[in-house]
Amino acid sequence: MRIQKQFGHGRWRKLKGIGRVRLENGSICNVEVHWYEAHGIGRKKMKIKRFLG
């Protein structure tokens, strides 16, 4: 419900995936990323959950 209050009404889903990110020290890592997404609104609140080998 807090996501709807902050970004608007929609069919919000919690999703996860794997991506590559560049850290502040310049290294590139594979990570597991979680976020919320709704049709017509897009991805919000992306968060790195864990670093993969």
C-alpha positions in Angstrom: 0.0 0.0 0.0 2.9 2.4 0.7 4.0 2.0 -3.0 0.6 3.0 -4.2 0.6 6.1 -2.0 4.0 7.1 -3.2 3.8 6.4 -6.9 0.1 6.0 -7.8 -2.4 3.2 -8.3 -1.5 0.2 -10.4 -1.0 -3.5 -10.3 2.2 -3.5 -8.3 4.4 -6.6 -8.5 7.6 -7.4 -6.6 10.2 -8.7 -9.1 13.8 -9.8 -9.1 16.5 -10.3 -11.7 20.2 -10.5 -12.3 22.3 -7.6 -13.6 25.7 -6.1 -13.8 26.5 -3.0 -11.8 29.6 -0.7 -11.6 30.5 0.0 -8.0 32.0 3.2 -6.7 35.5 1.7 -6.7 35.2 1.0 -10.5 34.8 -2.7 -10.4 31.9 -4.5 -12.2 29.9 -7.2 -10.3 27.0 -9.5 -11.0 24.2 -8.9 -8.5 20.7 -10.0 -7.7 18.4 -7.0 -7.9 14.8 -6.6 -6.5 12.3 -3.9 -7.5 8.6 -3.0 -7.7 7.0 -2.6 -11.1 3.5 -1.5 -12.4 2.2 -1.3 -15.9 2.4 2.3 -17.2 4.4 3.4 -14.2 7.6 1.4 -14.6 10.3 0.1 -12.2 10.7 1.8 -8.8 12.8 1.2 -5.7 15.6 -0.9 -7.2 17.7 -2.5 -4.6 20.8 -4.7 -4.7 20.0 -7.8 -2.6 23.2 -9.9 -3.0 26.4 -10.1 -4.9 27.0 -13.1 -7.1 30.3 -14.6 -7.8 
